[in-house]
Amino acid sequence: MPVPHLEIRIVQRSKGSSAVAGAAYQAGEKLFSEYDQKFKDHRRKQHEVVYTEIMLPSHAPPEYADRATLWNSACLLYTSDAADD
């Protein structure tokens, strides 16, 4: 019987990680990163993804229902080098 697990890690641009790339991987989608101006394409993993959903609080801007907009906006909050570590 499979054992559910959860892994949480800090995304650090200084180590080549990207929140947008992580979101694309988890959802099996192709997302554009405004930070490095590149597409993060993880559609090859799409067959493994059973379900995706973005749940927003009622006061959140409706445009955050788009995964790329949500994660690119989150990345804008952490633009300094100090935010990477």
C-alpha positions as a Markdown table, in Angstrom:
| # | Residue | x | y | z |
|---|---|---|---|---|
| 1 | Met | 0.0 | 0.0 | 0.0 |
| 2 | Pro | 1.5 | 3.4 | -1.0 |
| 3 | Val | 2.4 | 5.7 | 1.9 |
| 4 | Pro | 1.5 | 9.3 | 1.3 |
| 5 | His | 4.3 | 11.8 | 2.0 |
| 6 | Leu | 4.9 | 15.5 | 1.7 |
| 7 | Glu | 8.2 | 17.2 | 0.9 |
| 8 | Ile | 8.7 | 20.9 | 1.5 |
| 9 | Arg | 11.8 | 22.7 | 0.4 |
| 10 | Ile | 12.8 | 26.3 | -0.1 |
| 11 | Val | 13.2 | 27.5 | -3.7 |
| 12 | Gln | 16.4 | 29.3 | -4.2 |
| 13 | Arg | 17.2 | 31.1 | -7.5 |
| 14 | Ser | 20.9 | 31.2 | -6.5 |
| 15 | Lys | 20.9 | 27.4 | -6.7 |
| 16 | Gly | 19.1 | 27.3 | -10.1 |
| 17 | Ser | 15.6 | 26.7 | -8.7 |
| 18 | Ser | 12.4 | 28.6 | -9.7 |
| 19 | Ala | 9.0 | 28.7 | -8.2 |
| 20 | Val | 7.5 | 28.9 | -11.7 |
| 21 | Ala | 9.4 | 25.9 | -12.8 |
| 22 | Gly | 8.3 | 24.0 | -9.7 |
| 23 | Ala | 4.6 | 24.9 | -10.4 |
| 24 | Ala | 5.0 | 23.8 | -14.0 |
| 25 | Tyr | 6.5 | 20.5 | -12.9 |
| 26 | Gln | 3.8 | 19.8 | -10.2 |
| 27 | Ala | 1.0 | 20.6 | -12.7 |
| 28 | Gly | 2.5 | 19.1 | -15.8 |
| 29 | Glu | 2.2 | 22.3 | -17.7 |
| 30 | Lys | 4.2 | 24.8 | -19.8 |
| 31 | Leu | 4.6 | 28.1 | -17.9 |
| 32 | Phe | 6.5 | 31.3 | -18.9 |
| 33 | Ser | 8.9 | 32.7 | -16.2 |
| 34 | Glu | 9.1 | 36.4 | -16.3 |
| 35 | Tyr | 12.2 | 36.3 | -14.2 |
| 36 | Asp | 14.5 | 34.6 | -16.7 |
| 37 | Gln | 12.2 | 35.0 | -19.8 |
| 38 | Lys | 12.1 | 31.3 | -20.5 |
| 39 | Phe | 9.3 | 28.7 | -20.8 |
| 40 | Lys | 9.3 | 26.0 | -18.2 |
| 41 | Asp | 7.8 | 23.0 | -20.0 |
| 42 | His | 6.8 | 19.9 | -18.0 |
| 43 | Arg | 4.0 | 18.7 | -20.3 |
| 44 | Arg | 5.8 | 15.4 | -20.7 |
| 45 | Lys | 4.9 | 14.7 | -17.1 |
| 46 | Gln | 1.2 | 15.5 | -17.7 |
| 47 | His | 0.1 | 11.9 | -17.9 |
| 48 | Glu | 1.3 | 11.5 | -14.3 |
| 49 | Val | -0.8 | 14.4 | -13.0 |
| 50 | Val | -4.1 | 13.2 | -11.7 |
| 51 | Tyr | -5.6 | 16.5 | -10.5 |
| 52 | Thr | -4.7 | 20.2 | -10.3 |
| 53 | Glu | -6.5 | 23.1 | -8.8 |
| 54 | Ile | -5.7 | 26.6 | -7.6 |
| 55 | Met | -7.8 | 27.5 | -4.6 |
| 56 | Leu | -7.9 | 31.2 | -3.8 |
| 57 | Pro | -9.4 | 33.1 | -0.9 |
| 58 | Ser | -12.4 | 35.2 | -1.8 |
| 59 | His | -10.4 | 38.5 | -1.6 |
| 60 | Ala | -7.7 | 37.3 | -4.0 |
| 61 | Pro | -7.5 | 39.0 | -7.4 |
| 62 | Pro | -9.3 | 36.7 | -10.0 |
| 63 | Glu | -6.3 | 36.8 | -12.3 |
| 64 | Tyr | -4.4 | 34.7 | -9.8 |
| 65 | Ala | -6.5 | 31.7 | -10.9 |
| 66 | Asp | -4.0 | 31.5 | -13.7 |
| 67 | Arg | -1.0 | 29.4 | -12.5 |
| 68 | Ala | 1.6 | 31.4 | -14.4 |
| 69 | Thr | 0.3 | 34.8 | -13.2 |
| 70 | Leu | 0.1 | 33.5 | -9.6 |
| 71 | Trp | 3.7 | 32.2 | -9.4 |
| 72 | Asn | 5.2 | 35.0 | -11.5 |
| 73 | Ser | 3.6 | 37.5 | -9.1 |
| 74 | Ala | 4.9 | 35.6 | -6.1 |
| 75 | Cys | 8.4 | 35.7 | -7.6 |
| 76 | Leu | 8.2 | 39.5 | -8.0 |
| 77 | Leu | 8.1 | 39.8 | -4.2 |
| 78 | Tyr | 11.5 | 38.2 | -3.9 |
| 79 | Thr | 13.7 | 40.1 | -6.4 |
| 80 | Ser | 16.7 | 40.9 | -4.3 |
| 81 | Asp | 19.7 | 38.7 | -4.0 |
| 82 | Ala | 19.2 | 38.5 | -0.2 |
| 83 | Ala | 15.8 | 36.8 | -0.8 |
| 84 | Asp | 17.5 | 33.9 | -2.5 |
| 85 | Asp | 19.3 | 32.6 | 0.6 |
